[in-house]
Amino acid sequence: QVQLVESGGGLVHPGGSLRLSCAASGSIGSINDMEWFRQAPGKEREMVATVTSDLRTNYADSVKDRFTISRDNAKNTVLLQMNSLKPEGTAVYYCYAQIRRYRDNYYSAQWGRGTQVTVSS
């Protein structure tokens, strides 16, 4: 019974900023990698940012230097600060994490339901 819930999506003008958050809850033992993906209508889901348990980060070329991913391990939360947003950033943004359940000795993939981000004038 683990769950990822995204929040912070909405409508923003080109060049604006938005901060997404994702909180994990339930019978959690530990969390390995945490990532943000996005999917625009009619397109495949793509990875936009990753942060590991030891705070290493990686970004898609399309968002590098504009987005920043961070995490709070004590709160089981990952954030995505999005600056200088472009219309191409319009998509549903999904949180992903490798989570070990309490009493388990392995990690399983978990996905949030997504939050809509619309960049439009």
ChimeraX commands (.cxc) that place a marker at each C-alpha (Angstrom):
marker #1 position 0.00,0.00,0.00 radius 0.5
marker #1 position 2.34,2.68,-1.28 radius 0.5
marker #1 position 1.31,5.68,-3.30 radius 0.5
marker #1 position 2.85,8.62,-5.15 radius 0.5
marker #1 position 0.83,11.81,-5.42 radius 0.5
marker #1 position 1.86,14.78,-7.58 radius 0.5
marker #1 position 0.77,18.35,-7.04 radius 0.5
marker #1 position 1.60,21.84,-8.27 radius 0.5
marker #1 position 0.50,21.66,-11.88 radius 0.5
marker #1 position -1.51,24.35,-13.59 radius 0.5
marker #1 position -1.58,27.01,-16.28 radius 0.5
marker #1 position 1.43,29.24,-16.78 radius 0.5
marker #1 position 2.54,31.69,-19.48 radius 0.5
marker #1 position 5.64,31.06,-21.58 radius 0.5
marker #1 position 8.69,32.14,-19.62 radius 0.5
marker #1 position 6.97,31.56,-16.31 radius 0.5
marker #1 position 7.82,29.18,-13.50 radius 0.5
marker #1 position 6.11,26.33,-11.74 radius 0.5
marker #1 position 7.11,23.95,-8.97 radius 0.5
marker #1 position 5.87,20.39,-8.87 radius 0.5
marker #1 position 5.97,18.15,-5.84 radius 0.5
marker #1 position 5.51,14.44,-5.35 radius 0.5
marker #1 position 5.03,12.77,-2.00 radius 0.5
marker #1 position 5.26,9.06,-1.33 radius 0.5
marker #1 position 3.10,7.53,1.36 radius 0.5
marker #1 position 2.22,4.13,2.74 radius 0.5
marker #1 position 4.24,1.27,4.14 radius 0.5
marker #1 position 7.58,2.50,2.82 radius 0.5
marker #1 position 10.89,0.97,3.75 radius 0.5
marker #1 position 13.14,3.09,1.54 radius 0.5
marker #1 position 13.20,4.85,-1.83 radius 0.5
marker #1 position 15.94,4.58,-4.41 radius 0.5
marker #1 position 15.78,6.73,-7.55 radius 0.5
marker #1 position 13.08,9.35,-7.96 radius 0.5
marker #1 position 12.24,10.75,-11.38 radius 0.5
marker #1 position 9.92,13.03,-13.28 radius 0.5
marker #1 position 8.46,12.05,-16.64 radius 0.5
marker #1 position 6.10,13.91,-18.91 radius 0.5
marker #1 position 3.74,12.95,-21.71 radius 0.5
marker #1 position 2.10,15.24,-24.22 radius 0.5
marker #1 position -1.07,14.20,-26.07 radius 0.5
marker #1 position -0.25,11.76,-28.86 radius 0.5
marker #1 position 3.38,11.43,-27.81 radius 0.5
marker #1 position 5.41,8.93,-25.84 radius 0.5
marker #1 position 6.30,9.46,-22.23 radius 0.5
marker #1 position 9.78,10.89,-21.75 radius 0.5
marker #1 position 12.11,11.28,-18.80 radius 0.5
marker #1 position 12.81,14.87,-17.83 radius 0.5
marker #1 position 14.78,14.65,-14.58 radius 0.5
marker #1 position 16.22,12.09,-12.18 radius 0.5
marker #1 position 17.66,12.26,-8.68 radius 0.5
marker #1 position 19.26,9.28,-6.96 radius 0.5
marker #1 position 19.24,8.43,-3.28 radius 0.5
marker #1 position 22.71,9.95,-2.92 radius 0.5
marker #1 position 21.57,13.15,-4.69 radius 0.5
marker #1 position 23.06,12.66,-8.13 radius 0.5
marker #1 position 20.94,14.33,-10.81 radius 0.5
marker #1 position 20.36,13.96,-14.52 radius 0.5
marker #1 position 18.24,15.97,-16.95 radius 0.5
marker #1 position 16.88,15.66,-20.43 radius 0.5
marker #1 position 18.69,17.96,-22.83 radius 0.5
marker #1 position 15.45,19.80,-23.54 radius 0.5
marker #1 position 15.11,20.99,-19.92 radius 0.5
marker #1 position 18.74,21.27,-18.81 radius 0.5
marker #1 position 19.61,24.64,-17.25 radius 0.5
marker #1 position 15.91,25.45,-16.77 radius 0.5
marker #1 position 14.64,22.67,-14.49 radius 0.5
marker #1 position 15.97,21.60,-11.11 radius 0.5
marker #1 position 15.13,18.36,-9.34 radius 0.5
marker #1 position 15.60,17.88,-5.61 radius 0.5
marker #1 position 14.41,15.57,-2.84 radius 0.5
marker #1 position 13.81,15.41,0.86 radius 0.5
marker #1 position 14.47,11.86,1.98 radius 0.5
marker #1 position 13.04,12.44,5.45 radius 0.5
marker #1 position 9.71,13.41,3.90 radius 0.5
marker #1 position 9.85,10.97,0.97 radius 0.5
marker #1 position 9.28,13.89,-1.37 radius 0.5
marker #1 position 10.73,14.92,-4.72 radius 0.5
marker #1 position 10.42,18.40,-6.23 radius 0.5
marker #1 position 10.76,19.75,-9.75 radius 0.5
marker #1 position 11.39,23.47,-10.10 radius 0.5
marker #1 position 10.58,24.51,-13.66 radius 0.5
marker #1 position 11.78,27.89,-14.89 radius 0.5
marker #1 position 11.60,29.56,-18.30 radius 0.5
marker #1 position 8.76,27.30,-19.33 radius 0.5
marker #1 position 8.08,26.82,-23.02 radius 0.5
marker #1 position 4.90,25.77,-24.83 radius 0.5
marker #1 position 6.61,22.47,-25.62 radius 0.5
marker #1 position 6.55,21.79,-21.90 radius 0.5
marker #1 position 2.78,21.32,-21.96 radius 0.5
marker #1 position 2.16,17.77,-20.79 radius 0.5
marker #1 position 1.04,15.59,-17.95 radius 0.5
marker #1 position 3.95,15.28,-15.55 radius 0.5
marker #1 position 4.36,11.98,-13.72 radius 0.5
marker #1 position 6.35,11.10,-10.65 radius 0.5
marker #1 position 8.25,7.80,-10.67 radius 0.5
marker #1 position 10.16,6.08,-7.91 radius 0.5
marker #1 position 11.76,2.77,-7.02 radius 0.5
marker #1 position 10.31,1.95,-3.64 radius 0.5
marker #1 position 11.03,-0.81,-1.19 radius 0.5
marker #1 position 8.03,-1.68,0.91 radius 0.5
marker #1 position 8.30,-2.18,4.61 radius 0.5
marker #1 position 9.42,-5.75,5.38 radius 0.5
marker #1 position 10.46,-6.37,1.75 radius 0.5
marker #1 position 14.03,-6.74,0.53 radius 0.5
marker #1 position 13.55,-5.55,-3.05 radius 0.5
marker #1 position 12.49,-2.44,-4.96 radius 0.5
marker #1 position 9.45,-2.05,-7.19 radius 0.5
marker #1 position 8.49,0.65,-9.67 radius 0.5
marker #1 position 5.75,3.06,-8.64 radius 0.5
marker #1 position 4.01,5.76,-10.68 radius 0.5
marker #1 position 1.87,8.69,-9.67 radius 0.5
marker #1 position -1.31,9.56,-11.52 radius 0.5
marker #1 position 0.17,12.73,-12.98 radius 0.5
marker #1 position -0.44,16.46,-12.83 radius 0.5
marker #1 position -1.28,18.66,-15.82 radius 0.5
marker #1 position 1.06,21.47,-16.82 radius 0.5
marker #1 position -0.11,23.85,-19.53 radius 0.5
marker #1 position 2.22,26.51,-20.93 radius 0.5
marker #1 position 0.23,28.89,-23.08 radius 0.5
marker #1 position -0.41,32.57,-23.68 radius 0.5
marker link #1:1,2 radius 0.2
marker link #1:2,3 radius 0.2
marker link #1:3,4 radius 0.2
marker link #1:4,5 radius 0.2
marker link #1:5,6 radius 0.2
marker link #1:6,7 radius 0.2
marker link #1:7,8 radius 0.2
marker link #1:8,9 radius 0.2
marker link #1:9,10 radius 0.2
marker link #1:10,11 radius 0.2
marker link #1:11,12 radius 0.2
marker link #1:12,13 radius 0.2
marker link #1:13,14 radius 0.2
marker link #1:14,15 radius 0.2
marker link #1:15,16 radius 0.2
marker link #1:16,17 radius 0.2
marker link #1:17,18 radius 0.2
marker link #1:18,19 radius 0.2
marker link #1:19,20 radius 0.2
marker link #1:20,21 radius 0.2
marker link #1:21,22 radius 0.2
marker link #1:22,23 radius 0.2
marker link #1:23,24 radius 0.2
marker link #1:24,25 radius 0.2
marker link #1:25,26 radius 0.2
marker link #1:26,27 radius 0.2
marker link #1:27,28 radius 0.2
marker link #1:28,29 radius 0.2
marker link #1:29,30 radius 0.2
marker link #1:30,31 radius 0.2
marker link #1:31,32 radius 0.2
marker link #1:32,33 radius 0.2
marker link #1:33,34 radius 0.2
marker link #1:34,35 radius 0.2
marker link #1:35,36 radius 0.2
marker link #1:36,37 radius 0.2
marker link #1:37,38 radius 0.2
marker link #1:38,39 radius 0.2
marker link #1:39,40 radius 0.2
marker link #1:40,41 radius 0.2
marker link #1:41,42 radius 0.2
marker link #1:42,43 radius 0.2
marker link #1:43,44 radius 0.2
marker link #1:44,45 radius 0.2
marker link #1:45,46 radius 0.2
marker link #1:46,47 radius 0.2
marker link #1:47,48 radius 0.2
marker link #1:48,49 radius 0.2
marker link #1:49,50 radius 0.2
marker link #1:50,51 radius 0.2
marker link #1:51,52 radius 0.2
marker link #1:52,53 radius 0.2
marker link #1:53,54 radius 0.2
marker link #1:54,55 radius 0.2
marker link #1:55,56 radius 0.2
marker link #1:56,57 radius 0.2
marker link #1:57,58 radius 0.2
marker link #1:58,59 radius 0.2
marker link #1:59,60 radius 0.2
marker link #1:60,61 radius 0.2
marker link #1:61,62 radius 0.2
marker link #1:62,63 radius 0.2
marker link #1:63,64 radius 0.2
marker link #1:64,65 radius 0.2
marker link #1:65,66 radius 0.2
marker link #1:66,67 radius 0.2
marker link #1:67,68 radius 0.2
marker link #1:68,69 radius 0.2
marker link #1:69,70 radius 0.2
marker link #1:70,71 radius 0.2
marker link #1:71,72 radius 0.2
marker link #1:72,73 radius 0.2
marker link #1:73,74 radius 0.2
marker link #1:74,75 radius 0.2
marker link #1:75,76 radius 0.2
marker link #1:76,77 radius 0.2
marker link #1:77,78 radius 0.2
marker link #1:78,79 radius 0.2
marker link #1:79,80 radius 0.2
marker link #1:80,81 radius 0.2
marker link #1:81,82 radius 0.2
marker link #1:82,83 radius 0.2
marker link #1:83,84 radius 0.2
marker link #1:84,85 radius 0.2
marker link #1:85,86 radius 0.2
marker link #1:86,87 radius 0.2
marker link #1:87,88 radius 0.2
marker link #1:88,89 radius 0.2
marker link #1:89,90 radius 0.2
marker link #1:90,91 radius 0.2
marker link #1:91,92 radius 0.2
marker link #1:92,93 radius 0.2
marker link #1:93,94 radius 0.2
marker link #1:94,95 radius 0.2
marker link #1:95,96 radius 0.2
marker link #1:96,97 radius 0.2
marker link #1:97,98 radius 0.2
marker link #1:98,99 radius 0.2
marker link #1:99,100 radius 0.2
marker link #1:100,101 radius 0.2
marker link #1:101,102 radius 0.2
marker link #1:102,103 radius 0.2
marker link #1:103,104 radius 0.2
marker link #1:104,105 radius 0.2
marker link #1:105,106 radius 0.2
marker link #1:106,107 radius 0.2
marker link #1:107,108 radius 0.2
marker link #1:108,109 radius 0.2
marker link #1:109,110 radius 0.2
marker link #1:110,111 radius 0.2
marker link #1:111,112 radius 0.2
marker link #1:112,113 radius 0.2
marker link #1:113,114 radius 0.2
marker link #1:114,115 radius 0.2
marker link #1:115,116 radius 0.2
marker link #1:116,117 radius 0.2
marker link #1:117,118 radius 0.2
marker link #1:118,119 radius 0.2
marker link #1:119,120 radius 0.2
marker link #1:120,121 radius 0.2
view
